[in-house]
């Protein structure tokens, strides 16, 4: 069905005109159907899932990287490093609504990261859970942002692929560093250290294993630490999430946790998301955690994060992103139906939680 819809959409796009209002309505109906299918499924090749394919969380990373690279290519934001991590893909339809969604996601996270660094850098740390092929570290370094330690943790296959990309393109990724400074230490094929950057495979469900990883590098539990998590905890068992949050709150004296997750999963949109993830053999074990703002707040507060705030991504997009840049982006691709974008962004949340009464940490967030 997806292949048929995509074929008709390409046909209409090539025609560039519509012979009657009925044809236009038919086109919009097809586009809406394919769009919502792609939002829920987000297949990297645009085809209907094959039950024989290998699905898993590793695949979601490649999908996100592919969309981010497409948005960068269209001029939504600047990221000279994303292409070094993009995996070969087939050409697929790129809906403006999805590109705008990734723009809001990337820019929103960057706002919080910059607030944190403005207050605490360089004597601070960033730990990115489920980082995938994220390029935040290289963009910050290129801009001259100083930080004591930057750690990325993800699944073994993702980490191995990322390390291979780093090794292949080290001269491009580390052009900001002097050659004599650049020393890469690879303990195994899933652990690498260079400069102030560390990447290693780790299991968020195993807090003991995670603590061993922390102790293997120069982490300072007393320094201000920002934890990043993008669409990660929705896939983690709720009890495991509680254990993780409790361990982090207990071990790190001054910490801030920035989370980006789907929400309102009891809606039609949310239920469709869950159905499609199940069809692709991706376990959404944290669905009850992301069920609502209240469910997330309760788990954070019960786990030692006493200060919790959240914002719909739709509100951040309209009220917190720089207006001039948002207006620039809105000229790149016109939307047939802006309400479609609002619906999608309404089902995602930014949340910021802190485990101390440090007002510098508590003040981090969106206006």
Sine and cosine of phi, psi and omega as CSV:
sin_phi,cos_phi,sin_psi,cos_psi,sin_omega,cos_omega
0.00,0.00,-0.69,0.72,0.01,-1.00
-0.88,0.47,-0.63,0.78,0.00,-1.00
-0.90,0.43,-0.65,0.76,0.01,-1.00
-0.91,0.42,-0.71,0.71,0.00,-1.00
-0.88,0.48,-0.70,0.72,-0.02,-1.00
-0.89,0.46,-0.64,0.77,0.03,-1.00
-0.87,0.49,-0.72,0.69,-0.01,-1.00
-0.92,0.40,-0.63,0.78,0.02,-1.00
-0.89,0.45,-0.67,0.74,0.04,-1.00
-0.89,0.45,-0.63,0.77,0.03,-1.00
-0.87,0.49,-0.75,0.66,0.01,-1.00
-0.89,0.45,-0.65,0.76,-0.01,-1.00
-0.89,0.45,-0.58,0.82,0.01,-1.00
-0.95,0.31,-0.50,0.87,0.00,-1.00
-0.93,0.36,-0.64,0.76,0.04,-1.00
0.91,0.41,0.27,0.96,0.09,-1.00
-0.40,-0.92,0.26,-0.97,-0.01,-1.00
-0.75,-0.66,0.71,-0.70,-0.12,-0.99
-0.98,0.19,-0.34,0.94,0.01,-1.00
-0.35,-0.94,0.21,-0.98,0.02,-1.00
-0.89,0.46,-0.55,0.84,0.00,-1.00
-0.89,0.46,-0.65,0.76,0.03,-1.00
-0.90,0.44,-0.65,0.76,-0.02,-1.00
-0.92,0.40,-0.67,0.75,0.04,-1.00
-0.88,0.47,-0.65,0.76,0.03,-1.00
-0.89,0.46,-0.67,0.74,0.02,-1.00
-0.88,0.48,-0.73,0.69,-0.01,-1.00
-0.90,0.43,-0.60,0.80,0.02,-1.00
-0.89,0.45,-0.70,0.72,0.04,-1.00
-0.88,0.47,-0.69,0.72,-0.04,-1.00
-0.90,0.44,-0.68,0.73,0.02,-1.00
-0.88,0.47,-0.68,0.73,0.00,-1.00
-0.89,0.45,-0.73,0.68,-0.01,-1.00
-0.93,0.37,-0.60,0.80,0.00,-1.00
-0.88,0.48,-0.78,0.63,-0.03,-1.00
-0.91,0.41,-0.53,0.85,0.09,-1.00
-0.89,0.45,-0.69,0.73,-0.04,-1.00
-0.95,0.31,-0.55,0.84,0.06,-1.00
-0.89,0.46,-0.71,0.71,-0.06,-1.00
-0.97,0.26,-0.60,0.80,-0.10,-0.99
-0.99,-0.17,-0.70,0.72,0.02,-1.00
0.79,0.61,0.72,0.70,0.04,-1.00
-0.91,0.42,0.62,-0.78,-0.05,-1.00
-0.95,0.31,-0.38,0.93,0.01,-1.00
-0.93,-0.36,0.09,1.00,0.10,-1.00
0.97,0.25,0.09,1.00,-0.03,-1.00
-0.97,-0.23,0.32,-0.95,0.03,-1.00
-0.90,0.44,0.61,-0.79,-0.05,-1.00
-0.87,0.50,0.60,-0.80,0.09,-1.00
-0.96,-0.27,0.80,-0.59,-0.11,-0.99
-0.91,0.42,-0.25,0.97,0.01,-1.00
-1.00,0.06,-0.20,0.98,-0.01,-1.00
-0.94,0.33,0.37,-0.93,0.07,-1.00
-1.00,0.02,0.90,-0.45,0.01,-1.00
-0.93,-0.37,0.35,-0.94,0.04,-1.00
0.24,-0.97,-0.03,-1.00,-0.05,-1.00
-0.92,0.40,-0.47,0.88,0.03,-1.00
-0.86,0.51,-0.58,0.82,-0.04,-1.00
-0.92,0.39,-0.59,0.81,-0.02,-1.00
-0.89,0.45,-0.50,0.87,0.04,-1.00
-0.91,0.42,-0.69,0.72,-0.03,-1.00
-0.92,0.38,-0.58,0.82,0.05,-1.00
-0.89,0.46,-0.75,0.66,-0.02,-1.00
-0.89,0.46,-0.67,0.74,0.00,-1.00
-0.89,0.45,-0.64,0.77,0.00,-1.00
-0.90,0.44,-0.69,0.72,0.02,-1.00
-0.92,0.40,-0.66,0.75,0.02,-1.00
-0.89,0.46,-0.67,0.75,0.02,-1.00
-0.90,0.44,-0.62,0.79,0.04,-1.00
-0.91,0.42,-0.65,0.76,0.01,-1.00
-0.92,0.40,-0.65,0.76,0.03,-1.00
-0.89,0.46,-0.68,0.74,0.01,-1.00
-0.88,0.47,-0.56,0.83,0.01,-1.00
-0.98,0.19,-0.18,0.98,0.05,-1.00
0.99,-0.11,0.30,0.95,-0.01,-1.00
-0.93,0.37,-0.61,0.79,0.12,-0.99
-0.40,-0.92,0.15,-0.99,-0.06,-1.00
-0.98,-0.22,0.80,-0.60,0.07,-1.00
-0.45,-0.89,1.00,-0.05,-0.05,-1.00
-0.95,0.32,-0.09,1.00,-0.11,-0.99
-0.97,-0.23,-0.30,0.95,-0.15,-0.99
-0.88,0.47,-0.55,0.84,-0.09,-1.00
-0.93,0.36,-0.40,0.92,-0.01,-1.00
-0.95,0.32,-0.25,0.97,-0.02,-1.00
-0.93,-0.36,-0.15,0.99,-0.02,-1.00
-0.94,0.34,0.74,-0.67,0.03,-1.00
-1.00,0.07,0.46,-0.89,0.00,-1.00
-0.85,0.53,0.76,-0.65,-0.02,-1.00
-0.75,-0.66,0.33,-0.95,0.16,-0.99
-0.99,0.13,0.39,-0.92,0.07,-1.00
-0.94,0.33,0.79,-0.61,0.03,-1.00
-0.74,-0.67,0.26,-0.97,0.03,-1.00
-0.91,0.41,0.71,-0.70,-0.01,-1.00
-0.92,-0.39,0.98,-0.21,-0.03,-1.00
-0.98,0.17,0.72,-0.69,-0.01,-1.00
-0.83,0.56,-0.56,0.83,-0.01,-1.00
-0.87,0.49,-0.65,0.76,0.02,-1.00
-0.94,0.35,-0.66,0.75,0.01,-1.00
-0.90,0.44,-0.66,0.76,0.04,-1.00
-0.91,0.41,-0.60,0.80,0.03,-1.00
-0.88,0.48,-0.69,0.72,0.04,-1.00
-0.93,0.38,-0.57,0.82,0.07,-1.00
-0.86,0.51,-0.74,0.67,0.01,-1.00
-0.88,0.47,-0.64,0.77,-0.01,-1.00
-0.90,0.44,-0.78,0.63,-0.06,-1.00
-0.92,0.40,-0.71,0.70,-0.04,-1.00
-0.93,0.37,-0.61,0.79,0.02,-1.00
-0.89,0.46,-0.71,0.71,0.03,-1.00
-0.89,0.45,-0.66,0.75,-0.03,-1.00
-0.90,0.44,-0.59,0.81,0.03,-1.00
-0.86,0.51,-0.72,0.69,-0.03,-1.00
-0.93,0.38,-0.67,0.75,0.02,-1.00
-0.87,0.50,-0.69,0.73,0.00,-1.00
-0.92,0.40,-0.60,0.80,0.08,-1.00
-0.87,0.50,-0.70,0.71,0.00,-1.00
-0.88,0.48,-0.73,0.68,-0.03,-1.00
-0.93,0.37,-0.59,0.81,0.03,-1.00
-0.87,0.49,-0.54,0.84,-0.04,-1.00
-1.00,0.08,-0.56,0.83,-0.22,-0.98
-0.82,-0.57,-0.32,0.95,-0.07,-1.00
-0.89,0.45,0.53,-0.85,0.06,1.00
-1.00,-0.01,-0.15,0.99,-0.10,-0.99
-0.99,0.15,0.90,0.43,-0.02,-1.00
-0.44,-0.90,0.05,-1.00,-0.09,-1.00
-0.65,-0.76,0.52,-0.85,0.12,-0.99
-0.81,-0.58,0.76,-0.65,0.04,-1.00
-0.83,-0.56,0.87,-0.49,-0.10,-1.00
-0.95,-0.30,0.94,-0.33,0.02,-1.00
-1.00,0.08,0.73,-0.69,-0.01,-1.00
0.89,0.46,0.67,0.74,-0.14,-0.99
-0.91,0.42,-0.45,0.89,-0.03,-1.00
0.86,0.51,-0.70,-0.71,0.01,-1.00
-0.99,-0.16,0.50,0.87,0.01,-1.00
-0.85,0.53,0.58,-0.81,-0.07,-1.00
-0.90,-0.43,0.27,0.96,-0.05,-1.00
-0.80,0.59,-0.72,0.70,-0.07,-1.00
-0.84,0.55,-0.73,0.68,-0.08,-1.00
-0.95,0.33,-0.58,0.82,0.05,-1.00
-0.92,0.39,-0.67,0.74,0.05,-1.00
-0.89,0.45,-0.68,0.73,-0.02,-1.00
-0.91,0.42,-0.66,0.75,0.02,-1.00
-0.88,0.47,-0.54,0.84,-0.01,-1.00
-0.99,0.11,0.00,1.00,0.04,-1.00
1.00,0.10,0.24,0.97,0.03,-1.00
-0.96,0.29,0.80,-0.60,-0.04,-1.00
-0.99,-0.15,0.67,-0.74,0.03,-1.00
-0.46,-0.89,0.60,-0.80,-0.06,-1.00
-0.93,0.38,-0.65,0.76,-0.10,-0.99
-0.46,-0.89,0.69,-0.72,0.07,-1.00
-0.76,-0.64,0.89,-0.46,-0.08,-1.00
-0.86,-0.51,0.72,-0.70,0.10,-0.99
-0.88,-0.48,0.70,-0.71,0.02,-1.00
-0.77,-0.63,0.73,-0.68,0.02,-1.00
-0.40,-0.92,-0.07,-1.00,-0.01,-1.00
-0.92,0.39,0.46,-0.89,-0.09,-1.00
-0.82,0.57,-0.72,0.70,-0.03,-1.00
-0.89,0.45,-0.64,0.77,0.02,-1.00
-0.91,0.42,-0.70,0.71,-0.01,-1.00
-0.89,0.46,-0.69,0.72,0.00,-1.00
-0.87,0.49,-0.70,0.72,0.02,-1.00
-0.89,0.46,-0.65,0.76,-0.04,-1.00
-0.93,0.37,-0.66,0.75,0.04,-1.00
-0.87,0.49,-0.66,0.75,0.04,-1.00
-0.88,0.48,-0.66,0.75,0.05,-1.00
-0.89,0.45,-0.67,0.74,0.00,-1.00
-0.89,0.46,-0.69,0.72,-0.02,-1.00
-0.91,0.42,-0.64,0.77,-0.02,-1.00
-0.93,0.38,-0.54,0.84,-0.14,-0.99
-0.85,-0.52,0.50,0.86,-0.09,-1.00
-0.88,0.48,-0.59,0.81,-0.02,-1.00
-0.91,0.41,-0.51,0.86,0.02,-1.00
-0.99,0.13,-0.64,0.77,-0.05,-1.00
-0.95,0.30,-0.54,0.84,-0.08,-1.00
-0.92,-0.39,0.57,0.82,0.03,-1.00
-0.91,0.41,-0.32,0.95,0.01,-1.00
-0.98,0.20,-0.20,0.98,-0.08,-1.00
-0.95,-0.30,0.54,-0.84,0.09,-1.00
-0.94,0.35,0.56,-0.83,-0.05,-1.00
-0.86,0.52,-0.61,0.79,-0.03,-1.00
-0.94,0.34,-0.34,0.94,0.04,-1.00
-0.98,0.18,-0.49,0.87,-0.18,-0.98
-0.99,0.16,0.97,-0.23,0.06,-1.00
-0.80,-0.60,0.88,-0.47,-0.01,-1.00
-0.99,-0.17,0.81,-0.59,0.03,-1.00
-0.92,-0.39,0.90,-0.44,0.00,-1.00
-0.93,-0.36,0.97,-0.26,-0.01,-1.00
-0.93,0.37,-0.74,0.68,0.07,-1.00
-0.63,-0.78,-0.11,-0.99,0.00,-1.00
-0.98,0.20,0.03,1.00,0.05,-1.00
-0.80,-0.60,0.38,0.93,0.06,-1.00
-0.59,-0.80,0.77,-0.64,0.04,-1.00
-0.57,-0.82,0.60,-0.80,0.04,-1.00
-0.76,-0.66,0.72,-0.70,0.10,-0.99
-0.39,-0.92,0.73,-0.68,-0.09,-1.00
0.78,0.63,-0.80,-0.60,0.02,-1.00
-0.99,-0.17,0.23,0.97,-0.06,-1.00
-0.96,-0.26,0.71,-0.70,0.03,-1.00
-0.71,-0.70,0.65,-0.76,0.08,-1.00
-0.68,-0.73,0.71,-0.71,-0.01,-1.00
-0.42,-0.91,0.45,-0.89,0.09,-1.00
-0.97,0.26,0.63,-0.77,0.00,-1.00
-0.37,-0.93,0.39,-0.92,-0.02,-1.00
-0.93,-0.36,0.94,-0.35,-0.01,-1.00
-0.91,0.42,-0.32,0.95,0.01,-1.00
-0.99,0.13,-0.16,0.99,-0.03,-1.00
-0.88,-0.48,1.00,-0.06,-0.08,-1.00
-0.92,0.39,-0.51,0.86,0.05,-1.00
-0.91,0.42,-0.70,0.71,0.04,-1.00
-0.89,0.46,-0.64,0.76,-0.01,-1.00
-0.90,0.43,-0.64,0.77,0.02,-1.00
-0.91,0.42,-0.62,0.79,0.07,-1.00
-0.87,0.50,-0.64,0.77,0.03,-1.00
-0.89,0.45,-0.69,0.73,0.02,-1.00
-0.87,0.50,-0.68,0.73,-0.07,-1.00
-0.96,0.30,-0.25,0.97,-0.01,-1.00
-0.99,0.12,-0.13,0.99,0.02,-1.00
-0.78,-0.63,0.24,-0.97,-0.10,-0.99
-0.98,0.21,0.85,0.53,0.09,-1.00
-0.97,0.23,0.64,-0.77,0.05,-1.00
-0.91,-0.41,0.94,-0.34,-0.10,-1.00
-0.94,0.33,-0.15,0.99,0.01,-1.00
-1.00,-0.07,-0.26,0.96,-0.04,-1.00
-0.99,0.17,0.48,-0.88,0.10,-0.99
-0.84,0.55,0.76,-0.65,-0.09,-1.00
-0.75,-0.66,0.74,-0.67,0.07,-1.00
-0.95,-0.30,0.84,-0.53,0.10,-1.00
-0.99,-0.12,0.71,-0.70,0.04,-1.00
-0.90,-0.43,0.65,-0.76,0.04,-1.00
-0.51,-0.86,0.90,-0.44,0.01,-1.00
-0.91,-0.41,0.93,-0.36,0.04,-1.00
0.76,0.65,0.77,0.64,-0.01,-1.00
-0.91,-0.42,-0.79,0.62,-0.10,-0.99
-0.92,0.39,-0.34,0.94,0.06,-1.00
-0.90,0.44,-0.36,0.93,-0.01,-1.00
-0.98,-0.20,0.06,1.00,-0.06,-1.00
-0.95,-0.30,0.70,-0.72,0.06,-1.00
-0.79,0.61,0.67,-0.74,-0.12,-0.99
-0.87,0.49,-0.66,0.75,0.03,-1.00
-0.89,0.46,-0.62,0.79,0.05,-1.00
-0.92,0.39,-0.61,0.79,0.06,-1.00
-0.88,0.47,-0.68,0.73,0.04,-1.00
-0.87,0.49,-0.70,0.71,0.01,-1.00
-0.87,0.49,-0.68,0.73,0.01,-1.00
-0.89,0.47,-0.76,0.65,-0.03,-1.00
-0.90,0.44,-0.62,0.78,0.02,-1.00
-0.91,0.42,-0.70,0.72,0.01,-1.00
-0.88,0.47,-0.71,0.71,-0.01,-1.00
-0.90,0.43,-0.67,0.74,-0.01,-1.00
-0.90,0.43,-0.61,0.79,-0.03,-1.00
-0.96,0.28,-0.59,0.81,-0.13,-0.99
-1.00,0.07,-0.57,0.82,-0.08,-1.00
-0.98,-0.18,0.84,-0.54,-0.12,-0.99
-0.94,0.34,-0.61,0.80,-0.07,-1.00
-0.70,-0.72,0.99,-0.12,-0.12,-0.99
-0.75,-0.66,0.47,-0.88,0.07,-1.00
-0.76,-0.65,0.71,-0.70,-0.04,-1.00
-0.88,-0.47,0.92,-0.39,0.06,-1.00
-0.98,-0.18,0.86,-0.52,-0.06,-1.00
-0.82,-0.57,0.65,-0.76,0.10,-1.00
-0.82,-0.57,0.90,-0.44,-0.10,-0.99
-0.60,-0.80,0.39,-0.92,0.22,-0.98
-0.93,0.38,0.41,-0.91,-0.01,-1.00
-0.55,-0.84,0.04,-1.00,0.01,-1.00
0.82,0.57,0.75,0.66,-0.10,-0.99
-0.97,0.24,-0.04,1.00,0.09,-1.00
-1.00,0.06,-0.11,0.99,0.02,-1.00
-0.97,0.24,0.14,-0.99,0.05,-1.00
-0.87,0.49,-0.69,0.72,0.03,-1.00
-0.85,0.52,-0.74,0.67,-0.03,-1.00
-0.91,0.41,-0.66,0.75,0.01,-1.00
-0.91,0.42,-0.59,0.81,0.03,-1.00
-0.92,0.40,-0.62,0.78,0.08,-1.00
-0.84,0.54,-0.74,0.67,-0.02,-1.00
-0.90,0.44,-0.64,0.77,0.01,-1.00
-0.89,0.46,-0.69,0.72,-0.06,-1.00
-0.95,0.31,-0.58,0.82,0.08,-1.00
-0.89,0.45,-0.64,0.77,0.03,-1.00
-0.90,0.43,-0.64,0.77,0.01,-1.00
-0.89,0.45,-0.53,0.85,-0.01,-1.00
-1.00,-0.05,0.21,0.98,0.04,-1.00
0.90,0.43,0.43,0.90,0.08,-1.00
-0.98,-0.19,0.89,-0.45,-0.06,-1.00
-0.99,0.17,0.86,-0.50,0.04,-1.00
-0.99,-0.11,0.94,0.33,-0.12,-0.99
-0.94,0.34,-0.33,0.94,-0.03,-1.00
-0.99,-0.17,0.40,0.92,-0.06,-1.00
-0.85,0.53,-0.66,0.75,-0.02,-1.00
-0.93,0.37,-0.48,0.88,0.07,-1.00
-0.91,0.42,-0.65,0.76,-0.07,-1.00
-1.00,-0.08,0.20,0.98,-0.08,-1.00
-0.87,0.50,-0.63,0.78,-0.04,-1.00
-0.33,-0.94,0.15,-0.99,0.08,-1.00
-0.88,0.48,-0.66,0.75,-0.03,-1.00
-0.89,0.46,-0.64,0.77,0.00,-1.00
-0.91,0.41,-0.62,0.78,0.03,-1.00
-0.93,0.36,-0.69,0.72,0.00,-1.00
-0.86,0.51,-0.69,0.72,-0.04,-1.00
-0.87,0.49,-0.70,0.71,-0.04,-1.00
-0.93,0.37,-0.67,0.74,0.05,-1.00
-0.88,0.48,-0.75,0.66,-0.07,-1.00
-0.91,0.40,-0.62,0.79,0.04,-1.00
-0.93,0.37,-0.34,0.94,-0.06,-1.00
-0.99,-0.16,0.19,0.98,0.11,-0.99
0.98,-0.19,0.11,0.99,0.02,-1.00
-0.97,-0.23,1.00,-0.01,-0.21,-0.98
-0.97,0.25,-0.35,0.94,-0.03,-1.00
-0.92,-0.39,0.94,-0.34,-0.08,-1.00
-0.80,-0.60,0.74,-0.67,0.06,-1.00
-0.70,-0.72,0.50,-0.87,0.02,-1.00
-0.57,-0.82,0.41,-0.91,-0.01,-1.00
-0.59,-0.80,0.70,-0.72,0.18,-0.98
-0.90,0.43,0.60,-0.80,0.00,-1.00
-0.90,0.44,-0.51,0.86,0.05,-1.00
-0.87,0.49,-0.65,0.76,0.01,-1.00
-0.94,0.35,-0.65,0.76,0.03,-1.00
-0.89,0.45,-0.67,0.74,0.00,-1.00
-0.85,0.52,-0.69,0.72,-0.08,-1.00
-0.99,0.14,-0.57,0.82,-0.20,-0.98
-0.94,-0.35,-0.35,0.94,-0.14,-0.99
-0.90,-0.43,-0.42,0.91,0.04,-1.00
-0.96,0.27,0.55,-0.84,0.00,-1.00
-0.81,0.59,0.82,-0.57,-0.13,-0.99
-0.86,0.51,-0.70,0.72,-0.05,-1.00
-0.89,0.46,-0.65,0.76,0.01,-1.00
-0.94,0.33,-0.62,0.78,0.04,-1.00
-0.89,0.46,-0.68,0.74,0.02,-1.00
-0.91,0.41,-0.58,0.81,0.08,-1.00
-0.88,0.47,-0.72,0.70,-0.02,-1.00
-0.89,0.45,-0.59,0.81,-0.05,-1.00
-0.94,0.35,-0.22,0.98,0.09,-1.00
-1.00,0.00,-0.19,0.98,-0.05,-1.00
-0.94,0.33,-0.69,0.72,0.00,-1.00
-0.62,-0.79,0.80,-0.59,0.01,-1.00
-0.99,0.11,0.55,-0.83,0.01,-1.00
-0.99,-0.14,0.70,-0.71,0.13,-0.99
-0.93,0.37,-0.62,0.78,-0.09,-1.00
-0.62,-0.79,1.00,-0.09,-0.02,-1.00
-0.84,0.54,-0.44,0.90,-0.02,-1.00
-0.90,0.44,-0.47,0.88,0.03,-1.00
-0.89,0.45,-0.66,0.75,0.04,-1.00
-0.91,0.42,-0.71,0.71,0.00,-1.00
-0.86,0.50,-0.65,0.76,0.02,-1.00
-0.87,0.49,-0.70,0.72,-0.02,-1.00
-0.91,0.42,-0.75,0.66,-0.06,-1.00
-0.93,0.38,-0.43,0.90,0.05,-1.00
-0.92,0.40,-0.32,0.95,-0.06,-1.00
-0.98,-0.20,0.30,0.96,0.10,-1.00
-0.75,-0.67,0.52,-0.85,-0.05,-1.00
-0.78,-0.62,0.61,-0.79,0.34,-0.94
-0.99,-0.13,0.70,-0.72,0.12,-0.99
-0.72,-0.69,0.57,-0.82,0.03,-1.00
-0.77,-0.64,0.81,-0.58,0.02,-1.00
-0.79,-0.62,0.58,-0.82,0.04,-1.00
-0.77,-0.63,0.43,-0.90,-0.07,-1.00
-0.93,-0.36,0.22,0.98,0.01,-1.00
-0.63,-0.78,0.15,-0.99,0.01,-1.00
-1.00,-0.06,0.25,0.97,0.05,-1.00
-0.90,0.44,0.92,-0.40,-0.06,-1.00
-0.90,0.44,-0.46,0.89,0.05,-1.00
-0.90,0.43,-0.57,0.82,0.07,-1.00
-0.98,0.22,-0.71,0.71,-0.06,-1.00
-0.88,0.48,-0.53,0.85,-0.06,-1.00
-0.97,0.25,-0.15,0.99,-0.01,-1.00
-0.95,0.33,0.72,-0.69,0.01,-1.00
0.50,-0.86,-0.22,-0.97,-0.06,-1.00
-0.99,-0.17,0.43,-0.90,0.02,-1.00
-0.96,0.27,0.00,0.00,0.00,0.00
